[in-house]
Amino acid sequence: MRERMATQQERVRIVGGGMTGLTLAVRLSDQGIPVSVYEEVPYLGGLASESALAGIPVERYYHCVLPTDTALLELFESMGLSGEIGWNRTRTGFFHEGKLLEMTTVRDFMKFPALHVSDRIRLAWTIGYCALHRDWQSLDREPVGPFLRRHSGDRLFESIWEPLLLAKLGTDYNRFAASFIWATISRMLSARKAKERSEKLGFVRGRYGKVFAAMRAHIEKNGGEVCVGGKVECLLPSNEHGLWALKVAGNVLPPSRVVLCVPAPIAAPWIQKAAPLAFPSLASVEYLGVVCEVLVLKRSLTPFYVLNLTDRSLPFTGVIETSNLTGRDEFQGKAVVYLPRYASHSGRVWDMDDNEVHAENMKGLKKIVPDLDDQQVDGWTVNRARYVQPVHPVGEGRHLPPVRLAPGLAYISTAQIHPWPVFNDQVVSLVDEQLGKGIFL
């Protein structure tokens, strides 16, 4: 009985089976620490999870890998998946004034019809300013829109920058600081400087489901457990200092150390009594969500992996044709297209049913590709995620939720990623950084 209790005291229970929780479980289990992972839905992976559409496994939301995603690539290698990462050159386009225009290279930018010579000079200045600026915190006090207008001018902002902001941040982009564009440009430029794979993007052959299956097998091989389909109902203090009891699917589990790896609004009610001083910092975190339709098509729509849009009448914020990154062989010869709509939680898209979203999207797609026929759609689905990109309002980037909430209780999630956009590489880096600091100390 004493030996069993000691094991429970050493155990770490991790709430959340997305990339954050699974990475943490892998790292801790590699240190010989017994772990248990609890995921409410019956599958792993969170935003990178997959489902079947028209009989083909597809990810619910689109993802790619940059050659500079060092932390993520090292994780893949540790899971024995290095050989499963494919690399391809991709093309980027803009739909501008009813035309498809290439925007892949610097030369394409120089030829873009909406840009005058002065615009091109200001574009180079803006990118150079961000590349040379080392103190992102000084950029955290100005909204991203006014910053870009000041450096690039109105015409360049409206023709290039604003469509990019809308595609990633939705119409509320000015809630984000200029540090966001600094981080985005820094990431883009670092990828271009990468040796061997510069100008290429990567993808997981067979989709991210393969990654999560490997992570689960690794955790279980190390003696851990991964439990899906059980809702965590509450967090309870125990009589033992630094240990907490979770109630999962009606069962109160033995006390242990706990790490919450879920969006802040979900975690906040659990800690209101357990860690009252930390509660406000979690409860105040807001997120952009995304409503994203996925289509499996008999044909390709454009030659571009990412198509940015300057036409504000289109309902979606971009067209991402993942099969132009992976090759159509990954999808049994079909084309796979994502139509995201990033929006705050008050956006009208949350009140639309799936059929309304699909009908509106098809009307918009036919504006871009007039010969698209409904019969060319083999399958479609609409995925919704309310907690995608944390919003840290202008000037608030230093006030991130704490990691250590109380003895034996920690919190790690994308809410602590700033100023970088949320990518899987940033998630893995966050976990490794916090483990290096000793999250339970």
ZAMARGU-4260 file (C-alpha; in steps of 0.2 Angstrom, whole numbers, plus 5000, padded with zeros to 4 digits):
<rodrens>
0) 5000/5000/5000 | 5014/5012/5004 | 5023/5008/4988 | 5007/5011/4978 | 5005/5028/4986
5) 5022/5033/4982 | 5019/5029/4964 | 5004/5040/4964 | 5014/5055/4972 | 5026/5053/4958
10) 5013/5052/4944 | 5009/5067/4934 | 4991/5068/4927 | 4990/5079/4911 | 4973/5086/4906
15) 4973/5088/4887 | 4978/5077/4873 | 4983/5089/4860 | 5001/5093/4854 | 5005/5102/4871
20) 4999/5088/4882 | 5006/5074/4872 | 5023/5082/4871 | 5024/5085/4889 | 5019/5067/4892
25) 5033/5061/4881 | 5046/5072/4889 | 5041/5067/4907 | 5040/5048/4903 | 5057/5049/4895
30) 5063/5055/4912 | 5055/5040/4920 | 5040/5049/4928 | 5024/5040/4927 | 5011/5050/4917
35) 4993/5049/4913 | 4985/5059/4899 | 4966/5063/4899 | 4957/5069/4883 | 4939/5073/4883
40) 4935/5069/4864 | 4938/5051/4858 | 4954/5056/4847 | 4970/5064/4850 | 4979/5079/4842
45) 4967/5094/4845 | 4969/5106/4831 | 4980/5094/4822 | 4969/5079/4823 | 4961/5070/4808
50) 4945/5063/4802 | 4939/5053/4786 | 4931/5063/4772 | 4925/5054/4757 | 4934/5039/4763
55) 4951/5049/4764 | 4960/5053/4780 | 4962/5072/4781 | 4967/5084/4795 | 4953/5095/4802
60) 4964/5110/4800 | 4979/5113/4788 | 4997/5112/4794 | 5014/5113/4787 | 5032/5112/4793
65) 5046/5125/4791 | 5064/5119/4789 | 5068/5130/4804 | 5055/5121/4815 | 5069/5113/4825
70) 5060/5108/4840 | 5046/5100/4830 | 5058/5091/4819 | 5068/5084/4833 | 5052/5078/4841
75) 5048/5069/4825 | 5065/5061/4825 | 5064/5055/4843 | 5047/5047/4837 | 5056/5038/4823
80) 5047/5049/4810 | 5061/5058/4801 | 5058/5048/4786 | 5040/5052/4785 | 5042/5071/4782
85) 5041/5076/4764 | 5048/5093/4757 | 5041/5102/4742 | 5042/5119/4735 | 5026/5128/4735
90) 5018/5143/4726 | 5008/5157/4734 | 4995/5167/4725 | 4984/5182/4727 | 4966/5184/4720
95) 4966/5202/4715 | 4953/5212/4705 | 4946/5195/4698 | 4963/5188/4693 | 4975/5175/4700
100) 4992/5182/4702 | 5008/5173/4707 | 5016/5180/4723 | 5029/5167/4727 | 5046/5176/4724
105) 5052/5193/4727 | 5051/5196/4708 | 5033/5192/4709 | 5030/5205/4722 | 5040/5217/4711
110) 5028/5214/4697 | 5012/5215/4707 | 5000/5227/4698 | 4993/5235/4713 | 5011/5241/4719
115) 5019/5256/4712 | 5038/5258/4713 | 5037/5268/4729 | 5026/5254/4737 | 5040/5241/4733
120) 5053/5252/4741 | 5042/5254/4757 | 5038/5235/4757 | 5057/5232/4757 | 5059/5245/4771
125) 5045/5237/4782 | 5052/5219/4780 | 5070/5226/4783 | 5064/5236/4798 | 5057/5220/4806
130) 5072/5209/4802 | 5084/5221/4810 | 5073/5226/4825 | 5078/5215/4840 | 5067/5222/4853
135) 5050/5215/4850 | 5043/5221/4866 | 5044/5239/4860 | 5033/5234/4846 | 5020/5227/4858
140) 5013/5244/4862 | 5006/5248/4844 | 4992/5240/4835 | 4998/5230/4820 | 4987/5240/4807
145) 4993/5257/4811 | 5011/5251/4812 | 5010/5244/4795 | 5001/5259/4787 | 5015/5270/4795
150) 5029/5260/4787 | 5021/5254/4771 | 5008/5267/4767 | 4989/5265/4764 | 4990/5258/4746
155) 5002/5244/4751 | 4993/5240/4767 | 4976/5238/4758 | 4983/5228/4744 | 4995/5216/4753
160) 4996/5218/4772 | 4978/5219/4776 | 4973/5203/4766 | 4987/5194/4775 | 4981/5200/4792
165) 4963/5196/4788 | 4968/5178/4783 | 4977/5175/4799 | 4968/5186/4812 | 4951/5190/4805
170) 4943/5207/4805 | 4949/5211/4823 | 4967/5211/4818 | 4970/5228/4827 | 4968/5219/4843
175) 4985/5212/4840 | 5001/5222/4842 | 5014/5225/4829 | 5025/5212/4838 | 5014/5199/4829
180) 5020/5204/4811 | 5038/5206/4818 | 5037/5188/4823 | 5029/5182/4807 | 5042/5191/4796
185) 5056/5184/4807 | 5049/5166/4805 | 5047/5168/4786 | 5065/5175/4784 | 5073/5162/4795
190) 5065/5149/4784 | 5072/5157/4768 | 5089/5156/4776 | 5088/5137/4780 | 5101/5127/4772
195) 5096/5113/4759 | 5077/5115/4762 | 5076/5134/4759 | 5060/5139/4749 | 5052/5122/4754
200) 5038/5117/4766 | 5036/5101/4774 | 5022/5089/4778 | 5019/5073/4787 | 5016/5059/4775
205) 5000/5050/4780 | 4995/5066/4790 | 4997/5070/4809 | 4987/5056/4815 | 5003/5046/4812
210) 5013/5058/4824 | 5000/5056/4838 | 4999/5037/4836 | 5018/5037/4838 | 5018/5048/4853
215) 5004/5038/4862 | 5014/5022/4858 | 5030/5030/4865 | 5021/5036/4881 | 5014/5018/4884
220) 5030/5010/4881 | 5037/5021/4894 | 5024/5015/4906 | 5012/5029/4904 | 4994/5029/4900
225) 4983/5039/4887 | 4964/5040/4891 | 4952/5047/4878 | 4934/5050/4879 | 4933/5055/4897
230) 4927/5072/4902 | 4937/5080/4916 | 4924/5087/4928 | 4934/5096/4941 | 4950/5098/4951
235) 4950/5094/4970 | 4963/5098/4983 | 4969/5083/4993 | 4975/5081/5011 | 4993/5079/5005
240) 5002/5095/5001 | 5006/5097/4982 | 4994/5084/4976 | 4977/5086/4968 | 4963/5074/4963
245) 4955/5075/4946 | 4937/5069/4944 | 4936/5061/4927 | 4920/5054/4920 | 4912/5053/4937
250) 4927/5045/4945 | 4939/5054/4958 | 4957/5048/4954 | 4970/5046/4967 | 4979/5062/4971
255) 4994/5066/4961 | 5003/5081/4953 | 4993/5089/4939 | 4997/5099/4923 | 4982/5107/4913
260) 4986/5109/4895 | 4969/5115/4888 | 4963/5133/4883 | 4963/5145/4897 | 4943/5147/4897
265) 4942/5129/4900 | 4955/5128/4914 | 4949/5144/4923 | 4934/5137/4932 | 4944/5122/4938
270) 4957/5133/4947 | 4945/5146/4954 | 4946/5139/4971 | 4963/5129/4969 | 4973/5144/4963
275) 4963/5160/4966 | 4977/5172/4963 | 4980/5164/4945 | 4962/5163/4941 | 4960/5181/4934
280) 4975/5178/4922 | 4967/5163/4914 | 4949/5169/4914 | 4954/5185/4905 | 4962/5176/4890
285) 4952/5178/4874 | 4955/5168/4858 | 4951/5170/4839 | 4942/5155/4833 | 4941/5147/4816
290) 4927/5140/4806 | 4935/5130/4792 | 4927/5120/4778 | 4937/5106/4771 | 4933/5100/4753
295) 4939/5084/4744 | 4938/5088/4725 | 4940/5078/4709 | 4951/5093/4702 | 4963/5106/4708
300) 4957/5124/4710 | 4973/5133/4707 | 4992/5130/4707 | 4995/5138/4724 | 4996/5131/4741
305) 4991/5147/4749 | 4979/5159/4739 | 4977/5176/4748 | 4962/5187/4744 | 4961/5205/4742
310) 4942/5204/4737 | 4933/5208/4754 | 4916/5201/4747 | 4923/5183/4748 | 4916/5174/4764
315) 4932/5165/4768 | 4949/5173/4773 | 4960/5162/4761 | 4961/5146/4750 | 4973/5133/4756
320) 4975/5119/4744 | 4985/5106/4754 | 4987/5094/4740 | 4998/5107/4731 | 5010/5105/4746
325) 5009/5086/4748 | 5005/5080/4730 | 4988/5073/4726 | 4995/5055/4729 | 4993/5058/4747
330) 4974/5059/4745 | 4971/5045/4732 | 4972/5057/4718 | 4960/5070/4725 | 4963/5088/4729
335) 4960/5094/4747 | 4956/5112/4750 | 4953/5122/4766 | 4943/5138/4767 | 4946/5146/4784
340) 4936/5160/4792 | 4945/5167/4808 | 4933/5176/4819 | 4930/5182/4836 | 4917/5173/4846
345) 4904/5186/4842 | 4906/5184/4823 | 4890/5179/4813 | 4898/5163/4806 | 4896/5154/4823
350) 4877/5156/4821 | 4877/5148/4803 | 4874/5130/4801 | 4886/5119/4791 | 4875/5119/4775
355) 4874/5138/4775 | 4893/5139/4777 | 4895/5127/4763 | 4883/5136/4751 | 4891/5153/4754
360) 4909/5146/4752 | 4904/5137/4735 | 4897/5154/4729 | 4913/5162/4734 | 4924/5149/4726
365) 4915/5150/4709 | 4920/5168/4709 | 4938/5163/4709 | 4936/5147/4699 | 4921/5151/4687
370) 4921/5133/4680 | 4920/5124/4697 | 4905/5112/4697 | 4896/5105/4712 | 4898/5088/4704
375) 4917/5090/4706 | 4915/5090/4725 | 4917/5072/4732 | 4915/5077/4750 | 4915/5092/4762
380) 4914/5095/4781 | 4914/5111/4792 | 4925/5110/4807 | 4924/5123/4821 | 4937/5128/4834
385) 4934/5142/4846 | 4951/5142/4854 | 4964/5144/4841 | 4975/5160/4842 | 4976/5168/4859
390) 4973/5187/4859 | 4985/5197/4870 | 4979/5214/4867 | 4991/5228/4863 | 5002/5232/4877
395) 4997/5216/4887 | 5010/5204/4880 | 5020/5203/4896 | 5005/5198/4906 | 5004/5179/4901
400) 4996/5166/4912 | 5008/5159/4925 | 5014/5141/4923 | 5016/5137/4941 | 4998/5139/4949
405) 5001/5131/4966 | 5013/5117/4973 | 5010/5102/4962 | 4998/5111/4950 | 5004/5119/4933
410) 4997/5126/4917 | 5005/5125/4900 | 4995/5130/4884 | 4996/5141/4868 | 4989/5155/4879
415) 5008/5157/4884 | 5014/5159/4867 | 5018/5177/4862 | 5022/5186/4851 | 5023/5171/4839
420) 5008/5164/4829 | 5003/5147/4836 | 5012/5133/4827 | 5017/5116/4832 | 5035/5121/4833
425) 5031/5134/4846 | 5021/5122/4856 | 5035/5110/4857 | 5047/5124/4861 | 5036/5130/4875
430) 5035/5113/4883 | 5054/5111/4883 | 5057/5128/4889 | 5046/5126/4904 | 5052/5109/4908
435) 5070/5116/4908 | 5064/5129/4922 | 5056/5115/4932 | 5038/5118/4932 | 5034/5110/4949
440) 5049/5119/4958
</rodrens>
